[in-house]
Amino acid sequence: MKHEHIVRSVEQGGIAWEMGIEPGDKLLAINGTEIEDVFDYHYLVNDEELLVLIEKTNGEQWELEIEKEYEEDLGIEFEQGLMDEYRSCRNKCIFCFIDQMPPGMRETLYFKDDDSRLSFLQGNYVTLTNMSDHDIDRIIRYHLEPINVSIHTTNPELRCKMLHNRFAGDALKKIDRLYEGGIQMNGQIVLCKGINDGEELERSIRDMSKYFPTLQSVSIVPVGLSKYRDGLYPLDPFTKEDALKVLDTIHRWQEKFYEEYGMHFIHAGDEWYILAEQEVPLANRYDGYLQLENGVGMLRLLHDEFEEAFLAATGDDKKRELSMATGVLAYPYIGQMLERMKEKFPNTKVHLYCIRNDFFGERITVAGLLTGQDLVAQLKGRALGETLLLPVSMFRNGEEVFLDDYTKEDVANALQVPIDIVKSSGQDFIEMIIDR
């Protein structure tokens, strides 16, 4: 058999553990079907009755009959999360942020993924240029959803130019197949000034609306421009006036869609409101926060969660002094929340610092792209109190490491202050300040 999937770990007490499956064993087949990758595995493992073919580390093959609840997991993690090699991106997008990274960083930061399986598993956005008809067939057959699609424009010629891939226009036809197969999708447009905005944006929104409600939401976010753009396609930053025009377009379409469908469908990334110096919309505009991970509605949700937790909190007169650091984007919102806290916690002093992104350039304003070295440089010698609080978005998933490989410990040692990580909820924000 071509595909062998090595078991990395087995959940203690789980089905696989009870059947004697161990790390190092290989999964060969389920119900007589060879497992190509995680698509096959997630579909086949759902059945209530399984015949699982395992090869032990000594070469012996076990055929295990398993009866379980529908969709109950076996409790296996594999050496490769996708049960296959990761597919790298074939495009050379004019707005790609990875191309704007400085040299000398760790190798994994330069890997461009464009893998539909990561879209299904982790919510990554894919351009569809890397997907074969076989992939589409399996997604439809297994009904794997939602799939998150980087659309950028529905103009085929323009899409070829933006992705620098002559097949990028034809790849849009795969959206039709997913739509016809009833596969739920979310879309994304990275807006580039003078490229896919204006009339092109109007066209894209009009075209995408034909796929509603299977395409349930589309986010529009401004291109991120770092200072490392030598030799790259010339792109200009959006101005306040530009942002106001973009928001006017989005709001006009939102009203139309809400009237017709009861959903707003098109959503503006939070950065547009900051750039336009406008308040972010109320929660009901975000249709249940379908695009939260894409920076759409994060500030509104944080505000509302904070207000709910604040109203329920019991105030006190305890003396506390600590500090927080964040990016330019969230800074005014965090400041408003801290001002509100003074009403119930008058003796709690929080020094809030806005960290400028010197590493990537001042146009990058999100906290998630701040580095340890910028924190150290800009907080050295400042009043930090007993603890420095940092948002979880500054750290790699599940690790206490910044983008530049500085660790939480490195920064804490350099600044001579303990660091606590604040999760992204308003409740956690309050708890970390008053009851660490």
C-alpha positions in Angstrom: 0.0 0.0 0.0 1.2 3.5 -0.8 0.0 5.4 2.2 1.2 4.7 5.7 0.2 6.9 8.5 2.4 6.7 11.6 0.7 7.1 15.0 2.4 9.9 17.1 0.2 9.6 20.2 -2.8 7.7 21.6 -5.3 9.2 24.0 -5.3 7.3 27.2 -8.6 5.6 27.8 -9.7 6.2 24.3 -10.8 3.6 21.7 -7.4 3.2 20.1 -5.7 2.8 23.5 -8.2 0.1 24.5 -7.5 -1.7 21.2 -3.8 -1.8 21.8 -2.8 0.8 19.2 0.5 2.4 20.2 2.8 5.3 19.0 4.9 4.1 16.1 2.1 1.9 14.7 0.9 2.6 11.1 -2.7 3.0 10.0 -3.1 1.3 6.7 -6.8 1.2 5.9 -10.3 1.6 7.3 -13.2 -0.6 6.1 -11.0 -1.8 3.3 -10.3 1.7 2.0 -6.7 3.0 1.9 -6.4 6.3 3.7 -5.0 9.0 1.3 -5.0 11.8 3.8 -7.0 13.5 6.6 -10.0 14.0 4.3 -10.5 10.2 4.0 -9.7 9.6 7.6 -12.2 12.2 9.0 -15.0 10.8 6.8 -14.3 7.0 7.2 -13.7 7.1 11.0 -17.2 8.5 11.6 -18.9 5.1 11.0 -20.3 3.1 13.9 -18.7 -0.1 12.8 -15.0 0.0 11.7 -12.5 -2.6 10.4 -9.2 -0.9 11.0 -5.9 -2.3 9.5 -2.9 -1.5 11.7 0.8 -2.5 11.1 2.7 -2.8 14.4 6.3 -1.7 14.8 7.5 -5.3 14.4 5.8 -5.6 11.0 2.8 -7.6 12.2 -0.6 -6.5 10.9 -3.7 -6.4 13.1 -7.2 -6.2 11.8 -9.3 -4.6 14.5 -13.1 -4.7 14.6 -14.4 -1.6 16.4 -18.0 -0.7 17.4 -18.6 2.9 18.6 -20.9 5.8 18.6 -21.4 7.7 15.3 -18.7 10.4 14.9 -16.9 9.2 18.1 -13.2 9.8 17.7 -10.6 7.0 18.0 -8.2 9.1 20.0 -5.2 9.0 17.6 -2.8 11.8 16.6 -0.6 11.2 13.6 3.0 12.3 12.9 1.7 14.4 10.1 -1.4 16.5 10.9 -2.7 16.3 7.4 -1.7 12.6 7.1 0.2 13.8 3.9 2.8 16.4 2.9 1.7 20.0 3.2 1.0 21.7 -0.1 2.8 24.9 -0.6 1.4 27.8 -2.5 2.0 28.0 -6.3 1.0 31.7 -6.5 3.1 34.8 -6.3 0.5 37.2 -5.0 1.2 40.9 -5.3 0.1 41.4 -1.7 1.7 38.3 -0.1 2.9 39.1 3.4 5.4 36.3 3.5 7.2 37.9 0.6 7.5 41.0 2.8 9.3 39.3 5.7 12.8 40.2 6.6 15.6 37.7 6.0 17.1 35.6 8.8 13.9 34.4 10.5 13.1 30.8 11.2 12.4 28.7 8.1 8.8 27.8 8.9 7.8 31.5 8.7 8.6 31.5 5.0 6.4 28.5 4.1 3.4 29.5 2.1 0.5 27.1 2.6 -2.4 26.9 0.2 -3.9 23.6 1.3 -7.6 23.0 1.3 -7.3 20.5 4.1 -6.0 23.2 6.4 -9.0 25.3 5.4 -11.3 22.5 6.6 -9.2 21.7 9.8 -7.9 25.1 10.9 -9.9 27.7 9.0 -7.1 28.8 6.7 -8.0 30.6 3.5 -7.1 29.0 0.2 -7.0 30.3 -3.4 -8.3 27.0 -5.0 -5.3 27.1 -7.5 -3.8 24.1 -5.6 -6.9 22.0 -5.7 -7.5 19.2 -8.2 -10.8 18.0 -9.5 -10.1 14.9 -7.3 -9.9 17.2 -4.2 -13.2 18.9 -5.1 -14.9 15.5 -5.7 -13.8 14.3 -2.2 -14.9 17.5 -0.5 -18.4 17.2 -2.0 -18.6 13.4 -1.5 -17.5 13.7 2.2 -19.4 17.0 2.6 -16.5 18.7 4.3 -17.3 22.2 5.3 -16.9 25.1 5.7 -14.1 25.9 3.1 -12.6 29.3 3.3 -11.7 30.8 0.0 -9.4 33.7 -0.9 -11.4 35.2 -3.7 -9.8 38.7 -4.0 -11.6 39.4 -7.3 -14.2 37.7 -9.5 -12.6 39.2 -12.6 -10.6 36.2 -14.1 -8.0 38.3 -15.8 -7.4 40.5 -12.8 -7.2 37.4 -10.5 -4.5 36.0 -12.7 -2.6 39.2 -12.4 -3.1 39.6 -8.6 -2.1 36.0 -7.9 0.6 36.0 -10.6 -0.8 32.6 -11.8 -2.2 32.0 -15.2 -4.6 29.4 -13.8 -6.0 31.6 -11.1 -9.0 32.8 -13.2 -10.1 29.3 -14.1 -9.8 28.3 -10.4 -12.9 30.5 -9.8 -14.9 27.8 -11.5 -14.3 25.5 -8.5 -16.4 27.9 -6.5 -19.3 26.9 -8.8 -18.7 23.2 -8.2 -18.6 23.7 -4.4 -21.8 25.8 -4.6 -23.5 23.2 -6.7 -22.3 20.5 -4.2 -23.9 22.5 -1.3 -20.5 23.0 0.4 -20.7 25.9 2.8 -18.0 28.6 2.1 -16.6 31.8 3.5 -14.8 34.3 1.3 -12.1 36.8 1.6 -10.9 39.8 -0.4 -7.6 41.4 0.3 -8.1 44.9 -1.1 -5.3 46.6 -2.9 -5.5 50.3 -3.7 -6.1 50.9 -7.4 -6.2 47.2 -8.2 -9.3 45.4 -7.0 -11.1 48.3 -5.3 -13.7 50.8 -6.8 -15.6 49.3 -9.7 -13.8 46.0 -9.4 -14.9 45.6 -5.8 -18.5 46.4 -6.9 -18.3 43.7 -9.5 -16.9 41.1 -7.1 -19.6 41.8 -4.5 -22.3 41.5 -7.1 -20.9 38.3 -8.5 -20.3 36.7 -5.1 -23.9 37.4 -4.0 -25.1 34.8 -6.5 -23.6 32.1 -4.2 -25.5 33.2 -1.1 -26.3 31.4 1.3 -23.9 28.6 0.4 -21.2 31.3 0.5 -22.3 32.6 3.8 -19.9 35.5 4.3 -17.2 37.6 2.7 -14.7 39.7 4.5 -12.9 42.7 3.0 -9.6 43.5 4.6 -6.9 46.0 3.6 -3.6 44.8 2.3 -0.8 44.7 4.9 2.3 46.5 3.8 5.6 45.9 5.6 8.7 48.0 5.1 10.4 45.0 3.2 8.9 45.6 -0.3 12.0 46.1 -2.4 11.5 44.5 -5.8 7.9 43.7 -5.1 4.8 44.9 -6.9 4.3 48.6 -6.1 1.3 49.0 -3.7 0.2 52.2 -2.0 -1.4 52.3 1.5 -5.0 53.3 1.9 -5.8 56.7 3.3 -8.6 57.8 5.6 -10.6 59.0 2.6 -10.1 55.7 0.9 -11.3 53.9 4.0 -14.4 56.0 4.1 -15.2 55.1 0.5 -14.6 51.4 1.1 -16.9 51.5 4.1 -19.5 53.4 2.2 -19.5 50.6 -0.5 -19.7 47.8 2.1 -22.4 49.5 4.1 -24.5 50.1 1.0 -24.3 46.5 0.0 -25.0 45.3 3.6 -28.2 47.2 3.7 -29.3 45.7 0.4 -28.4 42.1 1.4 -30.0 42.5 4.8 -33.2 43.7 3.3 -33.2 40.8 0.8 -31.7 37.9 2.8 -31.8 38.9 6.5 -27.9 38.7 6.5 -25.3 41.3 5.9 -23.1 38.9 3.9 -20.2 41.4 3.2 -18.1 42.4 6.2 -15.4 45.0 6.7 -12.2 44.2 8.7 -11.8 46.3 11.9 -8.8 48.1 10.4 -11.1 50.0 8.0 -13.0 51.6 10.9 -9.7 52.6 12.7 -8.3 54.1 9.5 -11.6 55.9 8.8 -11.8 57.1 12.4 -15.3 55.6 12.8 -16.8 53.5 15.6 -16.9 49.7 14.8 -20.6 48.6 14.2 -22.8 47.0 16.8 -22.8 43.2 17.2 -25.9 42.5 15.1 -24.0 43.8 12.0 -21.6 40.8 12.2 -24.1 38.0 11.6 -22.8 35.9 14.5 -19.1 36.8 13.9 -18.5 34.4 11.0 -15.2 36.1 10.1 -13.8 36.7 13.6 -10.4 35.0 12.8 -10.0 37.4 9.9 -10.1 40.4 12.1 -13.8 41.2 11.5 -15.7 42.2 14.6 -12.9 41.3 17.1 -13.0 44.8 18.6 -16.8 44.8 19.0 -16.8 41.4 20.5 -14.0 42.3 23.0 -15.9 45.4 24.0 -19.2 43.6 24.5 -17.7 40.7 26.4 -15.8 43.2 28.6 -19.0 45.2 29.4 -20.9 42.0 30.3 -18.1 40.9 32.6 -17.6 44.4 34.0 -21.2 44.8 35.0 -21.1 41.4 36.8 -17.8 42.2 38.6 -17.7 43.2 42.3 -15.5 46.3 42.7 -12.9 46.8 45.4 -10.4 49.4 46.7 -7.4 47.1 46.5 -4.1 48.7 45.3 -2.7 47.2 42.2 -0.1 48.5 39.7 0.6 46.6 36.4 1.1 47.3 32.7 -0.3 46.2 29.4 1.1 46.5 25.8 -0.8 46.2 22.6 -0.6 47.3 18.9 -1.8 50.6 17.4 -5.1 49.1 16.2 -6.4 48.0 19.6 -4.8 50.7 21.7 -7.7 53.2 21.9 -10.2 50.4 22.6 -8.1 48.9 25.4 -7.7 52.5 26.8 -11.5 52.9 26.9 -11.9 49.6 28.8 -9.2 50.6 31.3 -10.9 54.0 31.9 -14.2 52.1 32.6 -12.5 49.9 35.1 -11.6 52.9 37.3 -15.3 53.2 38.2 -15.2 49.9 40.2 -11.4 49.6 40.8 -10.2 53.1 41.6 -6.9 52.0 43.2 -5.9 49.8 40.3 -3.4 51.5 38.1 -2.7 50.0 34.7 0.1 51.6 32.5 -1.0 51.0 28.9 1.6 51.2 26.2 1.1 51.4 22.4 3.9 49.5 20.7 5.0 50.8 17.3 5.9 48.0 14.9 9.6 48.9 14.0 10.3 45.3 13.0 7.8 45.2 10.0 7.2 48.9 9.7 4.7 51.4 11.2 1.9 50.5 8.7 1.5 47.1 10.5 -0.7 47.9 13.4 -2.1 44.6 14.7 -0.8 43.2 18.0 -0.4 39.7 16.4 2.6 40.9 14.3 4.5 42.6 17.1 7.9 41.1 18.1 9.7 40.5 21.3 12.5 42.9 20.3 10.1 45.8 19.7 8.5 45.2 23.1 11.9 45.2 24.9 13.1 48.3 23.0 10.0 50.4 23.7 9.3 49.2 27.3 12.8 49.4 28.7 12.9 51.8 31.6 9.1 52.3 31.6 6.8 51.9 34.6 5.6 48.3 34.4 4.3 47.6 37.9 4.2 44.1 39.3 3.2 42.3 36.0 3.2 43.0 32.3 0.1 41.7 30.5 0.3 40.8 26.8 -2.4 39.6 24.4 -2.3 35.9 23.4 -2.3 37.0 19.7 1.4 38.1 20.1 2.4 34.5 20.5 2.6 31.5 18.2 -0.3 29.0 18.6 0.1 27.1 21.8 3.7 28.4 22.5 5.2 31.3 24.4 7.3 32.5 21.5 7.1 35.7 19.5 7.5 35.9 15.7 11.2 36.9 16.0 11.9 33.8 18.2 12.1 35.8 21.4 10.4 33.9 24.2 8.2 35.2 26.9 11.0 34.5 29.3 13.5 36.4 27.2 11.3 39.5 27.3 10.5 39.1 31.0 14.2 38.8 31.8 15.1 41.8 29.7 12.4 44.0 31.3 12.8 42.5 34.8 9.1 42.0 35.1 6.8 38.8 35.2 4.6 38.5 32.1 1.1 37.0 32.0 -0.7 36.2 28.8 -4.3 37.5 28.3 -6.7 35.4 26.3 -8.9 37.2 23.7 -12.1 37.4 25.8 -13.3 40.4 27.8 -13.9 38.2 30.8 -10.2 37.2 30.8 -9.1 40.8 30.4 -10.8 41.8 33.7 -9.8 38.6 35.6 -6.1 39.0 34.6 -6.1 42.6 36.0 -8.0 42.1 39.3 -7.4 38.4 40.1 -4.2 37.1 38.4 
